[in-house]
Amino acid sequence: MSNTLFDKVWDAHVVKKINNGPDVFFIDRHLVHEVTSPVAFLGLKNRSIPVLYPERTFATADHNTPTINQHLPVADPLSANQLEALEKNATEHGIPYWGLGHEKNGIVHVIGPENGITLPGATIVCGDSHTSTHGAFGAIAFGIGTSEVEMVLATQCIMQPKPKSMRININGELSFGVTPKDVALYIISKLTTSGATGYFVEYAGEVFRNMSMEGRMTVCNLSIEMGARGGMIAPDEKTFEYIKGREFTPKGEAWNKAMDYWQTLYSEDNAEFDKELTFDAADIEPMITYGTNPGMGTGISNGIPTAETMEGGVATYRKSLAYMDFNEGDDIKGKPIDFVFLGSCTNGRIEDFRAFASIVKGRKKADNVTAWLVPGSHKVEDAIKEEGILDILHEAGFQLREPGCSACLAMNDDKIPAGKYAVSTSNRNFEGRQGPGARTLLASPLVAAAAAVTGKVTDPRELMEEMVVG
């Protein structure tokens, strides 16, 4: 039987199959941060076990880090302790550590690809659910829990049942103003947050082939939000060009040997998937969420659906709208907003800042909006400055913060106040996700930029049309 891309990578990493049980699965790259690693390292210490392959492990500080005044001591005691513990553990075990102020510091799922740690055909894990981001390179990447972090540190393996396979095809050409974030939110709105549970998803078709690597990362990042174990896209010339020459990629003859393997990483013509879905690119418009999970999303020109048109419990649906203080049938366009957040492992890369700047250039930040613009890494921050984007942001009344996870998950100082509305380029809009009582509307960088300069939910195509006409 012909193999899928997922089969090829998975089967190449199975150390041992257990009858009626999980596979013993080898991990090529292990990414760690300050939140999920301290207990794992403590487990090693209590059992006097070293990290088996420190050179396959990479540590960075991101979740608890402040995004202003990073040169000062971290004020929050819990955050400070976790950051100190990560640095100490990394030093003791000989693990590369990129803490605050380090030129390679940034969000774990941003620095992996930009430093060449993420490679096609690799297996990658991290104690963070959005590890699926790295699947954009044809890797199998997924999040793990604290006990599994300890297992990988000690053995470089994990016990894992093989997921089922799903392929999602989207063909055609995306419409004006539609971004990879919109594609992902559209898929989730169709599948719901549980529609891919138990599956590993391969994204295929013209839309994904035409996407940049950064766009593919955004799509794979959001795979977890529809319940999938992870998502991946077959590597191609864009992939190879992106990773070539980066610090941790193979060099010389090793590169040639790797390319021989990487070029075999695709699903064969007759490969069979456990489930296959197809969508039309023409049906996708700029998206925005209106509820309390990423599946509660709609095209920005549409109204908020009524409970009767939605699958699932009516009471639960109405409870979600009550939390958001929205009404069934309301237009989502025109809703006033208070905060805009550009950043996270979903949309904190240089292309996202380019998109945001394309809307705000020549305009001014709305007076009623507080904007947190947070690069995903110092390398992204440097590019923002080098490309003149920072000047555009400053002229429009925006300030750039320092790298970190920021307002994605409210584990640091960047919390949306209770009752306030935030148009956010991050990945989750659960109750309290961005702060107790915060109300989150997930959207693309273009939609976020349009909200930032108008003070309300705005279709970015209206501003983009003005730019074209002008």
KOLRO-893824 format. One record per residue (C-alpha): residue number from 1; y, z, x; residue in three letters. Coordinates in Angstrom, 1 decimal, decimal comma. Layout:
<nodes>
[node NUM [Y Z X] 'ALA']
...
</nodes>
This chain:
<nodes>
[node 1 [0,0 0,0 0,0] 'MET']
[node 2 [3,5 -0,9 1,3] 'SER']
[node 3 [5,5 2,1 2,4] 'ASN']
[node 4 [8,9 3,3 1,3] 'THR']
[node 5 [11,6 4,3 3,8] 'LEU']
[node 6 [11,0 7,9 2,8] 'PHE']
[node 7 [7,2 7,6 3,3] 'ASP']
[node 8 [7,7 6,1 6,8] 'LYS']
[node 9 [10,0 8,9 8,0] 'VAL']
[node 10 [8,1 11,8 6,2] 'TRP']
[node 11 [4,6 10,7 7,4] 'ASP']
[node 12 [5,8 10,4 11,0] 'ALA']
[node 13 [6,8 14,0 11,0] 'HIS']
[node 14 [3,7 15,7 9,4] 'VAL']
[node 15 [2,1 17,9 12,0] 'VAL']
[node 16 [-0,7 19,1 9,7] 'LYS']
[node 17 [-1,6 18,5 6,1] 'LYS']
[node 18 [-2,9 21,5 4,1] 'ILE']
[node 19 [-5,3 20,7 1,3] 'ASN']
[node 20 [-3,6 21,5 -2,0] 'ASN']
[node 21 [-0,7 22,9 -0,1] 'GLY']
[node 22 [2,5 21,9 1,7] 'PRO']
[node 23 [2,7 19,9 4,8] 'ASP']
[node 24 [3,5 21,4 8,2] 'VAL']
[node 25 [6,6 19,3 8,8] 'PHE']
[node 26 [8,4 18,8 12,2] 'PHE']
[node 27 [12,2 19,1 12,4] 'ILE']
[node 28 [14,1 17,0 14,8] 'ASP']
[node 29 [17,6 18,6 14,4] 'ARG']
[node 30 [18,5 22,0 13,1] 'HIS']
[node 31 [22,1 22,7 12,2] 'LEU']
[node 32 [23,2 26,4 11,8] 'VAL']
[node 33 [26,4 28,0 10,6] 'HIS']
[node 34 [27,7 31,6 10,2] 'GLU']
[node 35 [26,6 32,3 6,7] 'VAL']
[node 36 [22,8 31,7 6,5] 'THR']
[node 37 [21,9 32,3 10,1] 'SER']
[node 38 [22,5 36,0 10,9] 'PRO']
[node 39 [19,5 37,4 9,0] 'VAL']
[node 40 [17,3 34,6 10,5] 'ALA']
[node 41 [18,3 35,5 14,0] 'PHE']
[node 42 [17,8 39,2 13,2] 'LEU']
[node 43 [14,2 38,3 12,1] 'GLY']
[node 44 [13,6 36,7 15,5] 'LEU']
[node 45 [15,0 39,7 17,3] 'LYS']
[node 46 [12,8 42,1 15,3] 'ASN']
[node 47 [9,7 40,1 16,3] 'ARG']
[node 48 [10,8 39,4 19,9] 'SER']
[node 49 [10,6 35,7 19,3] 'ILE']
[node 50 [12,9 33,2 21,1] 'PRO']
[node 51 [14,3 30,0 19,6] 'VAL']
[node 52 [11,6 27,4 20,5] 'LEU']
[node 53 [13,8 24,4 21,1] 'TYR']
[node 54 [17,5 25,5 21,5] 'PRO']
[node 55 [18,4 21,9 22,5] 'GLU']
[node 56 [17,4 20,7 19,0] 'ARG']
[node 57 [19,7 23,3 17,4] 'THR']
[node 58 [23,5 23,1 17,0] 'PHE']
[node 59 [25,8 25,8 15,7] 'ALA']
[node 60 [29,3 25,6 14,3] 'THR']
[node 61 [31,6 27,9 12,3] 'ALA']
[node 62 [32,8 26,4 9,0] 'ASP']
[node 63 [32,2 28,3 5,8] 'HIS']
[node 64 [34,2 31,5 6,4] 'ASN']
[node 65 [36,8 30,1 8,7] 'THR']
[node 66 [40,5 30,3 7,8] 'PRO']
[node 67 [42,4 27,0 7,6] 'THR']
[node 68 [45,7 28,3 8,9] 'ILE']
[node 69 [46,4 30,3 12,1] 'ASN']
[node 70 [42,9 29,8 13,5] 'GLN']
[node 71 [44,2 31,1 16,8] 'HIS']
[node 72 [44,6 34,5 15,3] 'LEU']
[node 73 [41,8 37,1 14,8] 'PRO']
[node 74 [40,0 36,5 11,4] 'VAL']
[node 75 [41,4 39,1 9,0] 'ALA']
[node 76 [38,5 39,4 6,6] 'ASP']
[node 77 [35,9 41,9 8,1] 'PRO']
[node 78 [32,8 40,2 6,7] 'LEU']
[node 79 [33,9 36,7 7,9] 'SER']
[node 80 [34,8 38,1 11,3] 'ALA']
[node 81 [31,4 39,8 11,6] 'ASN']
[node 82 [29,5 36,7 10,6] 'GLN']
[node 83 [31,5 34,5 13,1] 'LEU']
[node 84 [31,0 37,0 15,9] 'GLU']
[node 85 [27,2 37,2 15,1] 'ALA']
[node 86 [26,8 33,4 15,2] 'LEU']
[node 87 [28,6 33,2 18,6] 'GLU']
[node 88 [26,5 36,0 20,0] 'LYS']
[node 89 [23,2 34,6 18,7] 'ASN']
[node 90 [24,0 31,1 19,9] 'ALA']
[node 91 [24,9 32,4 23,4] 'THR']
[node 92 [21,8 34,6 23,7] 'GLU']
[node 93 [19,5 31,7 22,7] 'HIS']
[node 94 [21,2 28,9 24,7] 'GLY']
[node 95 [22,3 27,0 21,5] 'ILE']
[node 96 [25,3 24,8 21,7] 'PRO']
[node 97 [28,1 26,6 19,8] 'TYR']
[node 98 [31,3 25,1 18,5] 'TRP']
[node 99 [33,4 27,9 17,2] 'GLY']
[node 100 [37,0 28,1 16,1] 'LEU']
[node 101 [39,3 26,3 18,5] 'GLY']
[node 102 [36,5 24,2 20,0] 'HIS']
[node 103 [37,3 20,5 20,1] 'GLU']
[node 104 [33,9 19,8 18,3] 'LYS']
[node 105 [34,4 22,4 15,6] 'ASN']
[node 106 [34,3 21,4 12,0] 'GLY']
[node 107 [32,2 21,3 8,9] 'ILE']
[node 108 [28,5 21,2 9,9] 'VAL']
[node 109 [27,9 18,0 7,9] 'HIS']
[node 110 [30,9 16,2 9,4] 'VAL']
[node 111 [30,3 17,1 13,0] 'ILE']
[node 112 [26,6 16,1 13,0] 'GLY']
[node 113 [27,3 12,4 12,4] 'PRO']
[node 114 [30,5 12,2 14,4] 'GLU']
[node 115 [28,8 13,6 17,6] 'ASN']
[node 116 [25,6 11,5 17,2] 'GLY']
[node 117 [23,4 14,4 16,3] 'ILE']
[node 118 [22,4 12,6 13,1] 'THR']
[node 119 [20,2 9,6 13,8] 'LEU']
[node 120 [18,0 7,2 11,8] 'PRO']
[node 121 [14,5 8,3 11,2] 'GLY']
[node 122 [15,2 11,9 12,1] 'ALA']
[node 123 [14,4 15,0 10,1] 'THR']
[node 124 [17,4 17,4 9,8] 'ILE']
[node 125 [17,7 20,8 8,1] 'VAL']
[node 126 [20,4 23,3 7,7] 'CYS']
[node 127 [20,9 26,5 5,6] 'GLY']
[node 128 [23,2 24,6 3,3] 'ASP']
[node 129 [22,3 22,5 0,3] 'SER']
[node 130 [24,5 19,6 1,2] 'HIS']
[node 131 [22,5 18,7 4,3] 'THR']
[node 132 [21,5 15,7 2,2] 'SER']
[node 133 [24,7 14,1 3,6] 'THR']
[node 134 [22,8 13,0 6,8] 'HIS']
[node 135 [20,5 10,9 4,7] 'GLY']
[node 136 [23,2 8,2 4,9] 'ALA']
[node 137 [21,7 7,3 8,3] 'PHE']
[node 138 [18,2 6,8 7,1] 'GLY']
[node 139 [17,2 10,4 8,0] 'ALA']
[node 140 [15,3 12,9 5,8] 'ILE']
[node 141 [17,8 15,8 5,5] 'ALA']
[node 142 [17,7 18,7 3,2] 'PHE']
[node 143 [18,9 22,3 2,8] 'GLY']
[node 144 [16,7 25,3 3,5] 'ILE']
[node 145 [16,9 29,1 2,8] 'GLY']
[node 146 [17,3 31,9 5,3] 'THR']
[node 147 [13,6 32,6 5,8] 'SER']
[node 148 [13,1 28,9 6,5] 'GLU']
[node 149 [16,0 28,9 9,0] 'VAL']
[node 150 [14,0 31,6 10,8] 'GLU']
[node 151 [10,8 29,6 10,6] 'MET']
[node 152 [12,5 26,5 12,1] 'VAL']
[node 153 [14,2 28,5 14,9] 'LEU']
[node 154 [10,8 30,0 15,8] 'ALA']
[node 155 [8,5 27,0 15,4] 'THR']
[node 156 [10,6 23,8 14,9] 'GLN']
[node 157 [8,5 23,2 11,8] 'CYS']
[node 158 [8,7 24,0 8,1] 'ILE']
[node 159 [6,2 24,3 5,4] 'MET']
[node 160 [7,2 21,7 2,8] 'GLN']
[node 161 [5,5 19,9 -0,1] 'PRO']
[node 162 [6,2 16,2 -0,1] 'LYS']
[node 163 [8,6 15,3 -2,9] 'PRO']
[node 164 [8,2 12,4 -5,2] 'LYS']
[node 165 [10,2 9,2 -4,5] 'SER']
[node 166 [12,9 7,6 -6,6] 'MET']
[node 167 [15,0 4,5 -6,0] 'ARG']
[node 168 [18,4 4,1 -7,5] 'ILE']
[node 169 [19,7 0,5 -7,4] 'ASN']
[node 170 [23,3 -0,6 -8,0] 'ILE']
[node 171 [24,2 -4,2 -7,7] 'ASN']
[node 172 [27,4 -6,1 -8,2] 'GLY']
[node 173 [30,9 -5,4 -6,9] 'GLU']
[node 174 [32,8 -2,2 -7,5] 'LEU']
[node 175 [36,0 -2,6 -9,5] 'SER']
[node 176 [39,5 -2,0 -8,1] 'PHE']
[node 177 [40,1 1,7 -7,4] 'GLY']
[node 178 [36,4 2,7 -7,5] 'VAL']
[node 179 [35,2 4,7 -4,5] 'THR']
[node 180 [31,8 6,0 -3,3] 'PRO']
[node 181 [32,7 9,4 -4,9] 'LYS']
[node 182 [33,0 7,7 -8,2] 'ASP']
[node 183 [29,7 6,0 -7,8] 'VAL']
[node 184 [28,0 9,3 -7,1] 'ALA']
[node 185 [29,7 11,1 -10,0] 'LEU']
[node 186 [28,7 8,2 -12,3] 'TYR']
[node 187 [25,1 8,5 -11,3] 'ILE']
[node 188 [25,1 12,2 -11,8] 'ILE']
[node 189 [26,7 11,8 -15,2] 'SER']
[node 190 [23,9 9,5 -16,2] 'LYS']
[node 191 [21,0 11,6 -14,8] 'LEU']
[node 192 [22,5 15,0 -15,4] 'THR']
[node 193 [22,2 17,8 -12,9] 'THR']
[node 194 [18,4 18,0 -13,2] 'SER']
[node 195 [17,5 14,3 -13,6] 'GLY']
[node 196 [16,3 13,9 -10,0] 'ALA']
[node 197 [14,5 17,3 -9,7] 'THR']
[node 198 [11,4 17,0 -7,6] 'GLY']
[node 199 [12,4 13,6 -6,1] 'TYR']
[node 200 [13,8 12,3 -2,8] 'PHE']
[node 201 [16,2 9,4 -3,7] 'VAL']
[node 202 [16,7 6,2 -1,8] 'GLU']
[node 203 [19,9 4,4 -2,7] 'TYR']
[node 204 [19,6 0,6 -2,6] 'ALA']
[node 205 [21,4 -2,5 -3,7] 'GLY']
[node 206 [24,7 -4,4 -2,9] 'GLU']
[node 207 [27,0 -1,5 -3,6] 'VAL']
[node 208 [25,4 0,7 -1,0] 'PHE']
[node 209 [24,9 -2,1 1,5] 'ARG']
[node 210 [28,6 -2,8 1,2] 'ASN']
[node 211 [29,7 0,8 1,6] 'MET']
[node 212 [31,0 2,2 4,9] 'SER']
[node 213 [29,0 4,9 6,6] 'MET']
[node 214 [31,5 7,5 5,4] 'GLU']
[node 215 [31,1 6,3 1,9] 'GLY']
[node 216 [27,3 6,5 2,2] 'ARG']
[node 217 [27,7 10,0 3,4] 'MET']
[node 218 [29,6 10,9 0,3] 'THR']
[node 219 [26,9 9,5 -1,9] 'VAL']
[node 220 [24,0 11,2 -0,1] 'CYS']
[node 221 [26,0 14,5 0,0] 'ASN']
[node 222 [26,0 14,6 -3,8] 'LEU']
[node 223 [22,3 13,9 -4,2] 'SER']
[node 224 [21,6 17,6 -4,5] 'ILE']
[node 225 [23,9 17,7 -7,5] 'GLU']
[node 226 [21,5 15,8 -9,7] 'MET']
[node 227 [18,6 18,0 -8,6] 'GLY']
[node 228 [17,2 15,8 -5,9] 'ALA']
[node 229 [15,7 17,3 -2,7] 'ARG']
[node 230 [17,8 14,8 -0,8] 'GLY']
[node 231 [19,0 11,2 -0,6] 'GLY']
[node 232 [18,9 8,4 1,9] 'MET']
[node 233 [20,0 4,9 2,7] 'ILE']
[node 234 [18,2 2,5 4,9] 'ALA']
[node 235 [19,9 2,1 8,3] 'PRO']
[node 236 [21,4 -1,3 9,1] 'ASP']
[node 237 [23,9 -2,8 11,5] 'GLU']
[node 238 [26,7 -0,6 10,1] 'LYS']
[node 239 [24,6 2,4 10,9] 'THR']
[node 240 [23,8 1,4 14,5] 'PHE']
[node 241 [27,4 0,4 15,2] 'GLU']
[node 242 [28,6 3,8 13,9] 'TYR']
[node 243 [26,3 5,9 16,1] 'ILE']
[node 244 [26,3 3,8 19,2] 'LYS']
[node 245 [27,9 5,5 22,2] 'GLY']
[node 246 [28,3 8,9 20,6] 'ARG']
[node 247 [27,5 11,9 22,7] 'GLU']
[node 248 [24,0 12,8 21,5] 'PHE']
[node 249 [22,7 9,3 20,8] 'THR']
[node 250 [20,2 7,7 23,1] 'PRO']
[node 251 [21,6 5,7 26,0] 'LYS']
[node 252 [20,4 2,7 28,0] 'GLY']
[node 253 [16,7 2,0 27,8] 'GLU']
[node 254 [16,3 4,9 25,4] 'ALA']
[node 255 [18,7 3,2 23,0] 'TRP']
[node 256 [16,7 0,0 23,1] 'ASN']
[node 257 [13,5 1,9 22,4] 'LYS']
[node 258 [15,1 3,8 19,6] 'ALA']
[node 259 [16,4 0,5 18,1] 'MET']
[node 260 [12,9 -0,9 18,1] 'ASP']
[node 261 [11,9 2,0 15,8] 'TYR']
[node 262 [15,0 2,2 13,7] 'TRP']
[node 263 [14,8 -1,5 12,7] 'GLN']
[node 264 [11,5 -0,7 11,0] 'THR']
[node 265 [13,1 1,8 8,7] 'LEU']
[node 266 [13,3 0,2 5,3] 'TYR']
[node 267 [11,3 0,1 2,1] 'SER']
[node 268 [8,9 -2,8 2,2] 'GLU']
[node 269 [9,1 -5,4 -0,6] 'ASP']
[node 270 [6,1 -4,2 -2,5] 'ASN']
[node 271 [6,7 -0,5 -1,9] 'ALA']
[node 272 [6,2 1,6 -5,0] 'GLU']
[node 273 [8,4 4,5 -6,1] 'PHE']
[node 274 [7,5 7,2 -8,6] 'ASP']
[node 275 [10,7 6,4 -10,5] 'LYS']
[node 276 [13,2 3,6 -10,3] 'GLU']
[node 277 [16,6 3,2 -11,9] 'LEU']
[node 278 [19,2 0,4 -11,9] 'THR']
[node 279 [22,9 0,5 -12,8] 'PHE']
[node 280 [25,6 -2,2 -12,8] 'ASP']
[node 281 [28,6 -1,7 -10,6] 'ALA']
[node 282 [30,9 -3,2 -13,2] 'ALA']
[node 283 [30,3 -0,2 -15,5] 'ASP']
[node 284 [31,8 2,3 -13,0] 'ILE']
[node 285 [35,4 3,3 -13,1] 'GLU']
[node 286 [37,3 6,2 -11,4] 'PRO']
[node 287 [35,5 9,3 -12,5] 'MET']
[node 288 [36,5 12,9 -13,1] 'ILE']
[node 289 [34,6 16,0 -14,3] 'THR']
[node 290 [35,8 18,0 -17,3] 'TYR']
[node 291 [33,2 20,8 -17,5] 'GLY']
[node 292 [31,3 23,3 -15,3] 'THR']
[node 293 [28,7 21,2 -13,6] 'ASN']
[node 294 [28,9 17,9 -11,7] 'PRO']
[node 295 [27,0 16,1 -14,5] 'GLY']
[node 296 [29,9 16,7 -16,9] 'MET']
[node 297 [31,9 13,7 -15,8] 'GLY']
[node 298 [33,5 10,7 -17,4] 'THR']
[node 299 [35,5 7,7 -16,6] 'GLY']
[node 300 [39,1 8,6 -16,3] 'ILE']
[node 301 [40,2 6,4 -19,1] 'SER']
[node 302 [37,8 8,1 -21,6] 'ASN']
[node 303 [38,2 11,2 -23,6] 'GLY']
[node 304 [36,2 14,4 -23,3] 'ILE']
[node 305 [32,9 13,8 -25,2] 'PRO']
[node 306 [32,0 15,7 -28,4] 'THR']
[node 307 [29,1 18,0 -28,4] 'ALA']
[node 308 [27,1 15,8 -30,8] 'GLU']
[node 309 [27,1 12,9 -28,3] 'THR']
[node 310 [25,8 15,0 -25,5] 'MET']
[node 311 [22,2 15,8 -24,6] 'GLU']
[node 312 [21,3 19,5 -24,4] 'GLY']
[node 313 [22,5 22,6 -26,2] 'GLY']
[node 314 [25,7 22,4 -28,2] 'VAL']
[node 315 [26,5 26,1 -27,6] 'ALA']
[node 316 [26,2 25,7 -23,9] 'THR']
[node 317 [28,4 22,6 -23,9] 'TYR']
[node 318 [31,1 24,3 -25,9] 'ARG']
[node 319 [30,9 27,4 -23,7] 'LYS']
[node 320 [31,7 25,2 -20,8] 'SER']
[node 321 [34,7 23,6 -22,5] 'LEU']
[node 322 [35,9 27,0 -23,5] 'ALA']
[node 323 [35,8 28,1 -19,8] 'TYR']
[node 324 [37,9 25,0 -19,0] 'MET']
[node 325 [40,1 25,5 -22,1] 'ASP']
[node 326 [39,5 21,9 -23,0] 'PHE']
[node 327 [38,7 20,5 -26,5] 'ASN']
[node 328 [36,2 17,9 -27,5] 'GLU']
[node 329 [37,7 14,5 -28,0] 'GLY']
[node 330 [40,8 15,2 -25,8] 'ASP']
[node 331 [42,0 12,6 -23,4] 'ASP']
[node 332 [41,3 13,8 -19,8] 'ILE']
[node 333 [44,2 11,8 -18,6] 'LYS']
[node 334 [47,5 13,6 -18,7] 'GLY']
[node 335 [46,0 17,1 -18,4] 'LYS']
[node 336 [48,3 19,2 -16,2] 'PRO']
[node 337 [47,0 20,5 -12,9] 'ILE']
[node 338 [48,0 23,2 -10,5] 'ASP']
[node 339 [46,1 22,6 -7,3] 'PHE']
[node 340 [44,8 19,6 -5,4] 'VAL']
[node 341 [42,1 20,0 -2,7] 'PHE']
[node 342 [41,3 17,2 -0,3] 'LEU']
[node 343 [38,4 18,1 2,0] 'GLY']
[node 344 [34,8 19,5 2,2] 'SER']
[node 345 [31,7 17,9 3,6] 'CYS']
[node 346 [31,9 15,4 0,6] 'THR']
[node 347 [35,4 14,0 1,3] 'ASN']
[node 348 [36,9 15,5 4,4] 'GLY']
[node 349 [36,5 12,5 6,7] 'ARG']
[node 350 [39,2 10,1 8,0] 'ILE']
[node 351 [38,6 7,4 5,4] 'GLU']
[node 352 [39,3 10,0 2,7] 'ASP']
[node 353 [42,6 10,9 4,3] 'PHE']
[node 354 [43,5 7,2 4,6] 'ARG']
[node 355 [42,8 6,7 0,9] 'ALA']
[node 356 [44,8 9,8 -0,1] 'PHE']
[node 357 [47,7 8,6 2,1] 'ALA']
[node 358 [47,6 5,1 0,5] 'SER']
[node 359 [48,6 6,7 -2,8] 'ILE']
[node 360 [51,2 9,3 -1,7] 'VAL']
[node 361 [53,0 7,0 0,7] 'LYS']
[node 362 [56,6 6,5 -0,5] 'GLY']
[node 363 [56,1 9,2 -3,1] 'ARG']
[node 364 [56,7 13,0 -3,3] 'LYS']
[node 365 [54,3 15,8 -4,1] 'LYS']
[node 366 [54,8 17,1 -7,6] 'ALA']
[node 367 [56,7 20,4 -7,7] 'ASP']
[node 368 [54,0 22,1 -9,9] 'ASN']
[node 369 [51,2 21,3 -7,4] 'VAL']
[node 370 [49,9 23,3 -4,5] 'THR']
[node 371 [48,0 21,0 -2,2] 'ALA']
[node 372 [45,4 22,0 0,4] 'TRP']
[node 373 [44,6 19,0 2,7] 'LEU']
[node 374 [41,8 20,1 5,0] 'VAL']
[node 375 [40,2 17,8 7,6] 'PRO']
[node 376 [36,4 18,1 8,1] 'GLY']
[node 377 [36,7 18,5 11,8] 'SER']
[node 378 [39,1 18,5 14,7] 'HIS']
[node 379 [38,2 14,9 15,4] 'LYS']
[node 380 [39,3 14,0 11,9] 'VAL']
[node 381 [42,5 16,0 12,4] 'GLU']
[node 382 [43,2 14,1 15,7] 'ASP']
[node 383 [42,6 10,8 13,9] 'ALA']
[node 384 [45,0 11,8 11,1] 'ILE']
[node 385 [47,7 12,4 13,7] 'LYS']
[node 386 [46,9 9,3 15,9] 'GLU']
[node 387 [47,0 6,9 12,9] 'GLU']
[node 388 [50,3 8,1 11,6] 'GLY']
[node 389 [48,8 9,6 8,4] 'ILE']
[node 390 [50,3 13,0 9,2] 'LEU']
[node 391 [53,8 11,5 9,1] 'ASP']
[node 392 [53,1 9,9 5,7] 'ILE']
[node 393 [51,8 13,3 4,4] 'LEU']
[node 394 [54,8 15,2 5,7] 'HIS']
[node 395 [57,3 12,7 4,3] 'GLU']
[node 396 [55,7 13,1 0,9] 'ALA']
[node 397 [55,9 16,9 1,1] 'GLY']
[node 398 [52,4 17,8 2,1] 'PHE']
[node 399 [51,1 20,0 4,9] 'GLN']
[node 400 [47,9 19,6 6,8] 'LEU']
[node 401 [45,6 22,6 7,3] 'ARG']
[node 402 [43,0 23,2 10,0] 'GLU']
[node 403 [39,3 22,2 9,7] 'PRO']
[node 404 [36,9 24,2 7,6] 'GLY']
[node 405 [35,0 24,3 4,3] 'CYS']
[node 406 [38,2 25,7 2,7] 'SER']
[node 407 [38,5 25,7 -1,1] 'ALA']
[node 408 [35,1 24,1 -1,6] 'CYS']
[node 409 [33,3 27,5 -2,1] 'LEU']
[node 410 [35,9 30,3 -1,9] 'ALA']
[node 411 [34,2 32,1 0,9] 'MET']
[node 412 [37,5 32,2 2,8] 'ASN']
[node 413 [41,1 32,7 2,0] 'ASP']
[node 414 [41,5 29,3 0,1] 'ASP']
[node 415 [40,8 30,4 -3,4] 'LYS']
[node 416 [42,1 28,8 -6,6] 'ILE']
[node 417 [43,6 31,6 -8,8] 'PRO']
[node 418 [42,0 32,4 -12,2] 'ALA']
[node 419 [42,9 30,1 -15,0] 'GLY']
[node 420 [44,4 27,4 -12,7] 'LYS']
[node 421 [43,3 23,8 -12,6] 'TYR']
[node 422 [42,3 22,1 -9,4] 'ALA']
[node 423 [41,5 18,5 -8,9] 'VAL']
[node 424 [39,0 18,8 -6,0] 'SER']
[node 425 [37,3 16,3 -3,8] 'THR']
[node 426 [34,5 18,8 -3,2] 'SER']
[node 427 [31,0 18,8 -4,7] 'ASN']
[node 428 [30,7 21,6 -7,2] 'ARG']
[node 429 [32,6 22,7 -10,3] 'ASN']
[node 430 [30,6 25,7 -11,4] 'PHE']
[node 431 [32,3 28,7 -13,0] 'GLU']
[node 432 [34,1 30,6 -10,2] 'GLY']
[node 433 [33,0 28,1 -7,5] 'ARG']
[node 434 [36,5 27,7 -6,1] 'GLN']
[node 435 [37,6 31,3 -7,0] 'GLY']
[node 436 [36,9 33,7 -9,9] 'PRO']
[node 437 [38,1 32,0 -13,1] 'GLY']
[node 438 [39,2 28,8 -11,3] 'ALA']
[node 439 [38,9 25,6 -13,2] 'ARG']
[node 440 [37,7 22,6 -11,1] 'THR']
[node 441 [37,9 18,9 -11,9] 'LEU']
[node 442 [35,8 16,9 -9,3] 'LEU']
[node 443 [37,2 13,6 -8,3] 'ALA']
[node 444 [37,8 11,1 -5,5] 'SER']
[node 445 [40,5 11,2 -2,9] 'PRO']
[node 446 [42,4 8,5 -4,9] 'LEU']
[node 447 [42,3 10,5 -8,1] 'VAL']
[node 448 [43,3 13,7 -6,2] 'ALA']
[node 449 [46,3 11,9 -4,6] 'ALA']
[node 450 [47,4 10,5 -8,0] 'ALA']
[node 451 [47,3 14,1 -9,4] 'ALA']
[node 452 [49,1 15,5 -6,4] 'ALA']
[node 453 [52,2 13,2 -6,9] 'VAL']
[node 454 [52,2 13,3 -10,8] 'THR']
[node 455 [51,2 16,9 -11,5] 'GLY']
[node 456 [48,6 15,8 -14,0] 'LYS']
[node 457 [45,3 13,9 -14,2] 'VAL']
[node 458 [46,3 10,3 -13,5] 'THR']
[node 459 [44,4 7,1 -13,2] 'ASP']
[node 460 [45,0 6,1 -9,6] 'PRO']
[node 461 [44,8 2,4 -10,5] 'ARG']
[node 462 [48,2 2,7 -12,3] 'GLU']
[node 463 [49,8 3,8 -9,1] 'LEU']
[node 464 [47,9 1,3 -7,0] 'MET']
[node 465 [49,0 -1,5 -9,4] 'GLU']
[node 466 [52,6 -0,3 -8,9] 'GLU']
[node 467 [52,0 -0,6 -5,1] 'MET']
[node 468 [50,6 -4,1 -5,5] 'VAL']
[node 469 [53,3 -5,3 -7,7] 'VAL']
[node 470 [56,0 -3,7 -5,6] 'GLY']
</nodes>
